[in-house]
Amino acid sequence: MIANIGYLLLVVGVVCSALAALVSAYALFKKSRSFQLEVRALSAVGTLAVCAAFGLAIFLLVSGKFDYEIVYENTSRQMDVLQKVTAVWGNKSGSLLFWSFLLSLCVSITAFGKWQGKKEPYFHGVMLLLQLFNLFFVALITFQTNPFARLWQLTNGSVAAAVFAPAGALPLVPSNGQGLNPLLKHAGMVIHPPLLYLGFILFFVPFAFAIVSLWRRDYSFTWLGSTRTWIVLAWVFLTAGILLGCWWAYDILGWGGYWSWDPVEIAGLMPWLSGLGLLHCLNTYRSSEQVRRWSYGLIAGTVLLIIFGIYLSRTGVVTSVHAYSQSSIGPAFMGFFLFLLVISIGSLAVRWKELRPASQRPAFLTPAGLTSTLALCLTLLVLVCLLGVTLPLTSQALTGQRTEPSALYYEWSFGPPLLVILTSTALGYLPDKKKLRTASVLIALVLVIITGVLFGKMNFSALIGLLAVFFLIAALVLTALDRFSHVRSVEKKKRHSPKMADIVLHLGFALLALGVVGSRSLAESTVVSLSVGQNAVLSSRQVTKTSAQVEESVNQQVLYAEEYEFHPAGKRYIVLQPHILWYEDTRSTVSAPDIHSNFLSDTYAAILEWDGTSNGSTTVLLAQFPLMVWLWVGGVLLILGTLRLHFSPPHSEDEK
C-alpha cells in the first residue's frame, strides 16, 4: 500500500512538472506574460507531491519496514533514528529522491518569488528550464530507480526488487536490515551530503536566468542581480560541504589525510572552482564588459560540471571509494548532460559576438583585470581536473588499459595557477602602495624563515607556497591596518563595511591555503609495528606505546584501544588513544584515529593492522601535520566573510 502511494506521489510530481513546462513553453511561443498563476499552482502541487514522497521514504526508514529495498540495504534495528534518517542519502535511489526534493523546493521558491520590473519577462523562460530539469530527476526516480521498490521472492527462489509484484512472486519480509556503511554513521556525514546537494542545486536557478538572458539579448546585470543570493548561497553551501567532507576523511578514514584526489572528490571541486570565478564576476559585471563572456561561460560550465560529477558518482564508471555501484542510469544522465551542453553552447555561440567588449583589455591590477586573471586560472584548474578524472576512461578507450593519474599530477599542475591567484590577489590590495608591497614581501620572508626554524624542515614546494601565502596574509593585514589608521571620524562607520568583510574572506582563503601547504609539504609520518613498551621516532619526538586493551563489544563500541605517548624535546608529552570500533549490525570494524591539535601542528595516530589480541604488535601510522588547524579556521572565515560581504547593506553609493 505504501509503495503504491509513494509511486503515485512521484507520478503526480512528473505530471505537474511536465504540465508546468508545457504551459511556460506555450506562453513563450505566444509571447504572453499570462499563465503565471497556472505555472505557480502546478509547481506547488508537484513540489508538495515530491515532498510527501520524500517524507514517506523517511517514514519507511525510521519505522524499519525491511520489506522495502531501501530500508533493508541501508538500515538495521541497531541504528538510532538520526542514522536511519541520514540513510536516505546513503544509497542511490534515496539520494536521488533527496535531490529531487531539494530541486522541487527551489523551483517553487523561484516560481513564487518577486517577478516585478525587469525580471517579469524572464518568468516563463526560467520556469520552462527549471521544470524541465525537475522533470528529468523526478521521472528518473519514478521509472528507473524507484525508492519505493519492495523485496519479492520469485518462483525460482531468487529475490527481486520492484514497486509492483512480479508474476507469481511473494512478498519477502526480512527480520532485520543489512545496516548502513559504518563510515557513513560519522557526524560529518549527517550534513555533508545535504550541504553539497544544496550547493549544486542552487546553481540551477542562475543558470536558467543566464540562458534566458541570452535568448532575450538582455546582457544587463538583471540576470546576475536577480540570482545574486542564489549564487552566493550555492557557493557557500558547496564550500561548507567540501570542508565537512575533508574533516570526515581526516577524522575517520585513518589514512592520515583529508584529500586523496579521488574522482568523486574532484567532481565536487570542479563546480566549486568555476563557482568561485562566477562569484567574483558579480562585483565587476556592471562596471566592465570584459567579464560578460566569463560570467556566462562560468555559470554554464558550473552546471555542466555538476551533472558530469553526478554521472561519475552515480554510474560507477570511475573507481572511487565514494561512488555508487554500476547502474543503468548512466545513459539517462549522459543524455541530460548532452541536452544541457547543447543549450549552453548553442545559446552562447549565437550571442558570442554580441558579448564582445567594446573597450580594450583592462589593466592587470584593475578589478576587471584581476577578475579575468582569476577566471582564467580557475578555468585552467578545472581543465586539469577534467583531464585527470577522464584519463582512466580515455586511456582504456585508446589503449585498452586504465591509467590512473597520481596525486603528484594534480599537486604539480595546481601549483602555478594557485601561485598566480595568491600573488595577484595580494597585489590587488596594494596597487599603488609600493612601501606596503615591499613590507609585505619582507614580512613573508621573515615568516617563512620562522616556519622553517619551528619545524626544522623546508623544501622547494613549501618555500614557494609559503612565500605566496604569507605575502597575501601580510598584504591583507597591512591593508586593514592602513585602512584603520587613515579613517576619519566621518568614515568610522565604514570600518565594518563590506570592504572589511572582503579582507576577512580573503584572509580566510589565505589561512586555508596555509593549512594546505603546511600539512602537505611539511608533514612527517612513519608506519611502524609496535608492541607495548616499544618506541618509535617521529621527527624529533620519541613515541612510546604504553598500553593496549581489548574490550567487550556492544554495537558501535570500542573493541580495541591503544595508548601512545609523544615526547617532544623539552615539552610536555602528548597522549593519543587510537582505537577500533565494532559495528554489530554490519559485522565490521572501523579504525578511528586520535588527533591532538594546536595552532602549530596536528599530532596523529591511527591503527592500520591489528592481530586481534592485546599482547601482539600492531601496525600504526604516526604523523605530524604542521599548520593543519588553519585549514579549518580559514575555511570558516572564508564562509563567514563571504556571507558578510554579500549580505551587508552598502554604506555609500560607491559600494552600491
Order of alpha helices (4+ residues) and beta strands (2+ residues): alpha-alpha-alpha-alpha-alpha-alpha-beta-beta-beta-alpha-alpha-alpha-alpha-alpha-alpha-alpha-alpha-alpha-alpha-alpha-alpha-beta-beta-beta-beta-beta-beta-beta-beta-beta-beta-alpha
